[in-house]
């Protein structure tokens, strides 16, 4: 299940390493709109890392961005100076080396995975399991050509800055890191072990997710990202998706109390399933419309 959580807190697919993704001829990621008399809010699900040549912009997304006064994203994570103290605070545990939390077989697996990334198991020793898991899961994706600088948020932020439009965030960087740092120890360790098991298959799984997202296939996205997590890991599902979706729905309701046009771009996992952001808005009697393909 944890393969759905890679790539910046969100989601890979349930496929074998031999799977081949069929990308749509024309990209059409799903886009929703929330409106009242003087406010329009577009909701766009994103993938946080993409290959540079991935085509995902659609006419509907371009129109929404052109119309918008403000771009909203989950978090601003581009500042290493802001990230480093938080990583030290929440991601390092030098008093309890990582190898001490692993069996000898798991330690050998960790060493082999680190070597495959041109590092060493010793370099990961100070890391908490959640941070080691994220580090190991991202490496193969970068090697396969995926690039955070090519992710949807990076491209949208660049467009907003070029147009002189403000960029707002739904969460702070400390909040988002805290979602991982606050995982129960057993769940945190399972996250790392899953990353080790899935290093070879990660790129193919992400290919499948990107294909479904690019086609606007919400049923496939729900199957790939949400349904198994909800069934098998309810605590994690509540912490990483549901509670945040509820909070964001409240923020959107507050935005509707003002006026203007916004694009809100968040990880695609937050906009699928029975407890999605849209479902939380409907529970507040706020209508949400998916825009036509």
N, C-alpha and C positions, 0 to 999 in steps of 0.2 A: 504494500500500500504506500510506503513512503516514497516510492518513485513518483508519486503524483505531487510531491512537495518540493522537488528540486526546482532550480531556476527561479530563485527569488521568491520563495514561499508559495509556490504554486505548482506544478503539475507536470508529470510525465505520463506516458501511456502504458497500458497493460499489453505489451506485445513482446515477442521473442526478438532476439538480436537479428534474426534473419528477415524480419518484417520489412516490407517496402511500402513507403507512404505514397499515396496517389494524390498529388496536389491538384487543386482545381485549376482549370484553364484561366479563370478570372477570379481574383480574390473578392470575397464578399463577407468579411467578418460581421457578425451580428451587431446591430446598433439599436438601442432603445431610446425613447424620449419620454420625459415627464414635463408636463406643462401646466401652468395656470394662467391667469389673466396677463401677468407681466413678467413671467419667468419661463425659460426653456432650458431644460437640463438633458444633455445627451449622455447616455451610459455606453461605454465601449469596453468590452473585455479585451485583455491584452496578453501577449506572451513577452516575458521580460528579456529574453535573449533570442536572437534570430540569426540566421546566416545573412551576410550582407546582401546577397542577391535575392532574398525572399521578397516577392511582390505581395503586398498586403493592403496598400492604400486603395480605397474604393471611392467612387464619386460621392457616396453618402457621407463617408468620413471626411472627405475634402470639404464638402458643403458645411458640415457641422463645425469643422475647425475654422472655416472662413467666417461663419456666423458668430462664433463664440467670442465673448469678452474675456473669458478666463479659462485656463486649463487647470483641472484638479487631477492629482495623481496620489498614489498611496503614500509615498514618502520620498523625500529628497535624499539620495544616497551617493551623490557625486563628490562629496567633500571628504577626502581622506583625513583631514585634520579633525573633523567631527566624528568620523568612524573609529579612529584608532583608540581613543580613550574608552569608548563603549565596548570595543572588542576586548581590551585589557580587563575591563570590569566584569563583563558577562561571558566572555568566551575563553578565558584562560584559567587554568587551575593547576599551576606548577607544583603545588603541595601534594597533589594527587595525580601523578602521571597517568597518561592515557593507558599505557600498557598494563597498569595495575587493575584496570577495569575489564581486561580481556583475558580469555583463555589463551594458552600457547598457540593453538591453531588459529584463533582470531588475530593474535599478534603477528603471526607469519603472514596472514592474509593482508593485514594492514601494511606490513613492510613491503610486500610485493606490489600492492596498489600504489604506495608512495614512490617506489622505484620506477614504476611505469609512467609516473609524472615527472621523473627526473629529480625526485626529492628522496627523503629517507624517512623511515618510521620515527627516528629520533627527533626529526624536525617537528613532528606532530605531537610529541609527548606532552607539551604544556597545554594543549588544546582540550577543551571540554568536548565530549562526544558529538554534540550538535554541530559545533563549528568544524570539527574534523570531518563529519559527514558531508556538510555543505562544500567544504574544500575539495574533498575527493569526488563529489558528484559533478562539480563544475569543470574539473580538469579535462575529462574525456569529451565534454561538449565543446570546449574551446578547441581541443585537438581536432574535432570533427568539423570545425569551421563556424561554430556558433559564437556570437560576439555580443556582450552586453551593450556595446555602443550601437549595435544595430537593432536592439530591442525596440518595441513599439513606443515605450515611454521616452526613450532617448530621442527618437525621431520627432515625436510630438513636441517635446520640450524645445528642441531646436527650432521647429516651425513657430512655436509660440514666441520664443525670444526674438526671432527674426521679424515677427509682426508686432513686437512691442507689447505683447499680452502678458499679464501676470500669471505666475504659476503658483498654485496653492497645494497644500498637502492635507490628507485626511488623518494622518498619523505622524508622530515624531519618529525619528530614527531609533531613539531609545525604546519607544513602545514596540516597534516592529522587531527589534532584536530580542526584546523581552518575551515575545511569543515563543521563541525557541528556548531561551535561557530558563524559562519557567516550566518547561516540560518536566514531568516526573522522571527521576533517574532511569527507570526501566524503559520508558518510552524514548528518552534521549539516546540511550545505548542502542535500542532497536533501530533508531534512525541511522546511526552510524553503520551498524551491521548490514542494514538494507543497502546503504550506499556502496559498501564493499561488494555485496553480491551482485549489484546491478551496474557496476562500472562499465562493463563491456556492452551492455544492452542499452545504456542510457541514450546515446544519440538516435538509435532507431526508434525508441519510445517517444522521444521528443519530436522526431519527424512525424510520427503518427498524430501526435497532439496538434502540431502546427497545421497539418493537413485538414484536420477536422475543424479547427478554429478558423482557418482561412476560408473554408467553405460555409461557415456559419451553421454547422451541424451541431445543434445544441444537444440532441439526444446522444450523439457520440461523445461529446465533451463531458456530459454528465457521467456516462459510463467510464470514461477514461480518468476522470479527475475526482469525482465526488462520491458516487454511490457506495463503493467499497469502503472508503474511509468512514462514511456515516454508519455503515453496518458493523464494521469490525473494530473501529477505533473511535468510539463516540466521544471520548474525552478530548482527543486531538481534533476531531471534527468541530466540536463546540469551540475550542480555544482558537483555532486557526481560521475558521470560516464563520460559523454562525454568530458568535458574539461580535465579531468585527462587522459582519453584514448588518446586524441590528444597529450598531453604533453609526455606521455610514448612512443607513436609512434615516436615522435621526438628524444627521448633518444635512442630508438632502432636504428633509422637511424644513429645516431652518433656512436653507438657501431659497426655498420656494417662498419664504416670507419676505424676501427681498425682490429684486428685479434684475433682469438681464439674461444673458445666455452663457451657459457653461458647458464644457465637455469634461466628464469625469471618466478617467481611464484607470481601470484597476484590473488585477489579474483575472483571467477568464474564469477561474474556479469560483469566483464570488458571484458570477452572474448566471449560474446554472444550478438546477436542483430545487428541491421543495423549500429550502430555507435560504434562497438566494437574496441578493439585495432587492430584486424586484418583488419577491414574495414578502419581504419585510415592509416594503412600501405599500403593497396592497393591504397588508394587515393594518396599516395606518390610514386606509381609505384613500390612498394616493394612486391614481391610475397610471399605468405604465404601458406604453405602446411600442411594439417592435416595428421598426421602420421597414418598408417593403424592400425586397431584394433588388 
